[in-house]
Amino acid sequence: MSPSTSPAPSASSGVSSAVSSDGTVLAYRVLGDPAARPLVLVHGWAQSSASWGPELLDALATRFRVVAVDLRGHGHSGVAETGYDSSEQWADDLEAVLDAAGIAGAGDAGAGGAILLGWSYGGIVVSDYLASRGEGRIAGLVLCGAVTAVSRSAGGAVGPAMMAVADGGFAEDPGTAIATLAGFGTAMMRSGDGVSRQRIFGLSLATPPAVRQKLLTRRVDHDDTLRGLTIPALVIHGEHDGVVLPSAGRANAEMIPGARHVGFAESAHAPFLEETPRFLAELDAFAAEL
């Protein structure tokens, strides 16, 4: 399907909400032509839909109907006490947003199913969804700097910047958390503008400490889910990523039948902000083949 070039609402557009199966209110933003193919953006650990940045969201909204999710405990979504260790709950959360945003199945009339894009920890959440709900509403999968496991699976290989988070990154004491997360924030981007880098760091601090911890203390892998996928998949990974190792991207691509792996030579953990023109070109090419 060719990308839409219709005028799109700005990334500053308002936030909508959905209610998950356990009553948690989930926030999401919708931008772009309602008739365009949906692109569902699922952010990473201790981030939000703001992590994509207004410039990228606006660019994506000229191509797709963008649905940018705030995961439970993040951004404008409710901070639930539980659900962070449940694949079924994460699937329910994403399903609630898809329902509220009116995203039809891949076989229905209209745009023909969504592209599901998971960045970093978002790779686990989109895998939770596919494991529980299948591919019926999904036309294609994009993993960007993503893990698909919190385990010894090769698809969950994290780097020193992520491992260092455990030493103070969950603390309620601001000084301790800031000192620890500063290293994580620095490692997120190798290049890119200072405003984006500060935004990423600020979002990490804005995520409640208990939520930061709960996401990383679960144990899950989705190797079997990836091996059973039949939808097209694109795996994008920064070659200098010290948060999620480049080997995780290669492993995930090897597990998904027919997946295409693309290394971004100038990027660390956020290729969509560090090499934006190439990121958009890869998405355009992927969408055109669906």
C-alpha positions as CSV (number, residue, x, y, z in Angstrom):
1,M,0.0,0.0,0.0
2,S,1.4,3.4,-0.9
3,P,1.9,5.9,1.9
4,S,-0.7,8.6,2.3
5,T,0.3,12.2,1.6
6,S,-2.9,13.8,3.0
7,P,-2.6,16.6,5.5
8,A,-2.3,15.3,9.0
9,P,-3.1,16.6,12.5
10,S,-0.1,17.9,14.4
11,A,1.6,15.7,17.0
12,S,0.3,18.3,19.5
13,S,-3.2,16.9,18.9
14,G,-5.1,15.7,22.0
15,V,-4.8,12.4,23.8
16,S,-7.6,9.8,23.7
17,S,-8.2,7.0,26.2
18,A,-9.2,3.4,26.3
19,V,-10.0,1.1,29.3
20,S,-8.3,-2.2,29.6
21,S,-9.7,-5.4,31.0
22,D,-8.7,-4.6,34.6
23,G,-10.0,-1.1,34.5
24,T,-6.7,0.7,33.8
25,V,-7.1,3.8,31.7
26,L,-4.7,3.8,28.7
27,A,-3.8,6.9,26.9
28,Y,-3.0,7.1,23.2
29,R,-2.6,9.7,20.4
30,V,-4.1,9.3,16.9
31,L,-2.7,11.3,14.0
32,G,-3.0,11.1,10.2
33,D,-5.6,10.2,7.6
34,P,-8.2,7.9,9.0
35,A,-8.2,6.0,5.6
36,A,-4.4,5.3,5.7
37,R,-2.8,2.1,7.0
38,P,-2.6,2.1,10.8
39,L,0.9,2.3,12.3
40,V,0.7,1.4,16.0
41,L,3.8,2.7,18.0
42,V,4.6,0.9,21.2
43,H,7.4,2.7,23.2
44,G,10.1,1.3,25.4
45,W,10.9,0.9,29.1
46,A,10.3,4.1,31.1
47,Q,9.2,6.2,28.1
48,S,5.9,7.2,26.6
49,S,4.3,8.2,23.3
50,A,6.2,11.5,23.6
51,S,9.5,9.6,23.1
52,W,8.9,9.5,19.3
53,G,9.1,13.3,19.2
54,P,6.8,15.8,17.5
55,E,8.8,16.0,14.3
56,L,8.8,12.2,13.7
57,L,5.1,11.8,14.6
58,D,4.2,14.6,12.1
59,A,6.3,12.9,9.4
60,L,4.7,9.5,10.1
61,A,1.2,11.1,10.1
62,T,1.7,12.1,6.4
63,R,2.2,8.4,5.6
64,F,0.0,6.4,8.1
65,R,-2.8,6.6,10.6
66,V,-0.5,6.7,13.6
67,V,-1.7,5.3,16.9
68,A,1.0,6.1,19.6
69,V,0.3,4.3,22.8
70,D,1.2,5.1,26.4
71,L,1.8,1.8,28.2
72,R,0.3,1.2,31.6
73,G,2.2,3.2,34.2
74,H,3.7,5.5,31.6
75,G,2.9,8.9,30.2
76,H,-0.7,9.8,30.6
77,S,-1.9,6.2,31.2
78,G,-3.0,5.0,34.6
79,V,-0.5,3.7,37.1
80,A,-1.9,0.2,37.9
81,E,-0.6,-1.7,40.9
82,T,-0.5,-5.0,38.9
83,G,-0.4,-6.4,35.4
84,Y,3.2,-5.6,34.5
85,D,4.3,-9.3,34.7
86,S,1.3,-10.7,32.7
87,S,1.6,-11.3,28.9
88,E,-2.2,-11.7,28.8
89,Q,-2.7,-8.3,30.5
90,W,-0.3,-6.5,28.1
91,A,-2.2,-8.1,25.2
92,D,-5.5,-6.9,26.7
93,D,-4.1,-3.4,27.0
94,L,-3.0,-3.3,23.4
95,E,-6.3,-4.8,22.2
96,A,-8.3,-2.2,24.2
97,V,-6.4,0.6,22.3
98,L,-6.9,-1.1,18.9
99,D,-10.6,-1.4,19.7
100,A,-10.9,2.2,20.8
101,A,-9.0,3.5,17.8
102,G,-11.2,1.5,15.5
103,I,-8.5,-0.6,13.9
104,A,-10.0,-3.3,11.8
105,G,-8.6,-6.7,11.0
106,A,-6.2,-7.4,8.1
107,G,-8.9,-9.1,6.1
108,D,-11.5,-6.4,6.6
109,A,-12.3,-3.6,4.1
110,G,-10.2,-0.5,4.5
111,A,-6.5,0.0,5.1
112,G,-5.9,-3.7,5.4
113,G,-4.5,-4.3,8.9
114,A,-2.0,-2.4,11.1
115,I,1.7,-2.3,11.2
116,L,2.7,-3.0,14.8
117,L,6.0,-1.3,15.8
118,G,7.7,-2.1,19.1
119,W,10.7,-0.1,20.2
120,S,13.0,-1.5,23.0
121,Y,10.7,-3.1,25.7
122,G,7.9,-2.4,23.3
123,G,9.2,-5.5,21.4
124,I,8.1,-7.6,24.4
125,V,4.7,-6.0,24.5
126,V,4.0,-6.5,20.8
127,S,5.1,-10.1,21.2
128,D,2.8,-10.5,24.2
129,Y,0.0,-9.3,21.9
130,L,0.8,-11.6,19.0
131,A,1.2,-14.6,21.4
132,S,-2.2,-14.0,22.9
133,R,-4.3,-12.5,20.0
134,G,-2.6,-13.7,16.9
135,E,-2.1,-11.9,13.6
136,G,-5.7,-11.2,12.7
137,R,-5.5,-7.4,12.9
138,I,-1.8,-7.1,12.1
139,A,-0.4,-6.8,8.6
140,G,3.2,-6.4,9.5
141,L,5.7,-6.2,12.4
142,V,8.5,-3.8,13.0
143,L,11.0,-4.3,15.8
144,C,13.3,-1.3,16.5
145,G,16.1,-1.7,18.9
146,A,13.9,-4.3,20.5
147,V,14.0,-7.1,23.0
148,T,11.5,-9.8,22.9
149,A,12.4,-11.5,26.2
150,V,13.4,-10.9,29.7
151,S,15.3,-14.1,30.0
152,R,18.5,-15.8,28.7
153,S,17.0,-15.9,25.2
154,A,19.3,-14.4,22.6
155,G,16.3,-12.1,21.7
156,G,16.6,-10.5,25.1
157,A,20.3,-9.6,25.1
158,V,20.8,-6.3,26.9
159,G,23.9,-4.2,27.1
160,P,25.8,-2.5,30.0
161,A,23.6,0.6,30.0
162,M,20.5,-1.5,30.7
163,M,22.2,-3.7,33.2
164,A,23.4,-0.7,35.2
165,V,19.8,0.4,35.7
166,A,19.4,-2.2,38.4
167,D,21.9,-0.4,40.6
168,G,19.8,2.6,41.7
169,G,17.4,3.0,38.7
170,F,14.4,1.9,40.8
171,A,15.2,4.1,43.8
172,E,12.7,6.6,45.1
173,D,15.5,8.9,46.2
174,P,15.8,11.5,43.4
175,G,19.5,11.9,43.6
176,T,20.2,8.1,43.3
177,A,17.7,7.7,40.4
178,I,19.1,10.7,38.5
179,A,22.7,9.5,38.9
180,T,21.8,6.0,37.7
181,L,19.5,7.0,34.9
182,A,21.9,9.6,33.6
183,G,24.1,6.9,32.2
184,F,21.1,5.1,30.7
185,G,19.9,8.4,29.1
186,T,23.4,9.1,27.6
187,A,23.5,5.6,26.1
188,M,20.2,6.0,24.4
189,M,21.5,8.1,21.5
190,R,24.9,8.3,19.9
191,S,23.9,11.4,17.9
192,G,20.8,13.5,17.5
193,D,19.8,16.9,18.9
194,G,20.0,17.9,22.5
195,V,16.3,18.5,22.9
196,S,15.5,14.9,21.9
197,R,18.2,13.5,24.2
198,Q,16.9,15.5,27.2
199,R,13.3,14.5,26.4
200,I,14.2,10.8,26.5
201,F,16.1,11.3,29.8
202,G,13.2,13.2,31.3
203,L,10.6,10.6,30.4
204,S,12.7,7.9,32.2
205,L,12.6,10.0,35.4
206,A,8.9,10.7,34.9
207,T,8.0,7.0,35.0
208,P,7.2,5.9,38.6
209,P,10.1,4.0,40.2
210,A,7.9,1.0,41.0
211,V,6.8,0.7,37.4
212,R,10.4,0.9,36.2
213,Q,11.2,-2.0,38.5
214,K,8.1,-4.2,37.8
215,L,8.8,-4.2,34.0
216,L,12.2,-5.7,34.5
217,T,11.5,-8.2,37.2
218,R,9.1,-10.3,35.1
219,R,10.5,-13.4,33.2
220,V,9.2,-14.0,29.7
221,D,10.5,-15.0,26.3
222,H,8.7,-15.2,22.9
223,D,11.0,-17.4,20.9
224,D,8.2,-19.7,19.9
225,T,5.9,-16.8,19.1
226,L,8.5,-15.3,16.7
227,R,9.2,-18.6,15.0
228,G,5.5,-19.1,14.4
229,L,4.8,-15.7,12.7
230,T,3.5,-15.6,9.2
231,I,3.3,-11.8,8.7
232,P,6.1,-9.8,7.1
233,A,8.6,-8.4,9.6
234,L,11.3,-5.7,9.6
235,V,14.0,-5.6,12.3
236,I,15.9,-2.3,12.7
237,H,18.8,-2.0,15.1
238,G,21.5,0.6,15.8
239,E,24.9,-0.9,15.5
240,H,26.2,1.1,18.5
241,D,23.3,0.1,20.8
242,G,24.5,-0.3,24.4
243,V,21.0,-0.7,25.8
244,V,19.8,-3.6,23.7
245,L,22.7,-5.4,22.1
246,P,22.7,-5.5,18.3
247,S,22.9,-9.3,18.7
248,A,19.4,-9.3,20.0
249,G,18.2,-7.7,16.8
250,R,19.9,-10.3,14.7
251,A,18.6,-13.1,16.8
252,N,15.0,-11.8,16.6
253,A,15.3,-11.5,12.8
254,E,16.7,-15.0,12.6
255,M,13.7,-16.4,14.6
256,I,11.0,-14.7,12.5
257,P,10.5,-16.5,9.2
258,G,11.5,-14.2,6.3
259,A,12.3,-11.2,8.4
260,R,14.5,-8.5,7.1
261,H,17.3,-7.2,9.3
262,V,18.7,-3.7,8.8
263,G,21.6,-2.3,10.8
264,F,21.8,1.5,11.3
265,A,25.5,2.2,11.3
266,E,25.3,5.7,13.0
267,S,22.7,4.9,15.7
268,A,22.6,3.6,19.2
269,H,19.3,2.8,20.8
270,A,17.0,5.3,19.0
271,P,17.5,5.0,15.2
272,F,14.2,6.7,14.6
273,L,15.7,9.9,16.1
274,E,19.3,9.4,15.1
275,E,18.8,8.5,11.4
276,T,15.3,9.7,10.8
277,P,15.4,9.9,7.0
278,R,16.6,6.4,6.6
279,F,14.1,5.2,9.3
280,L,11.3,6.7,7.3
281,A,12.5,5.3,4.0
282,E,12.7,1.8,5.5
283,L,9.1,2.1,6.8
284,D,7.9,3.4,3.5
285,A,9.5,0.4,1.6
286,F,8.1,-2.1,4.2
287,A,4.6,-0.7,4.0
288,A,4.7,-0.6,0.2
289,E,5.2,-4.3,0.1
290,L,2.3,-5.3,2.4
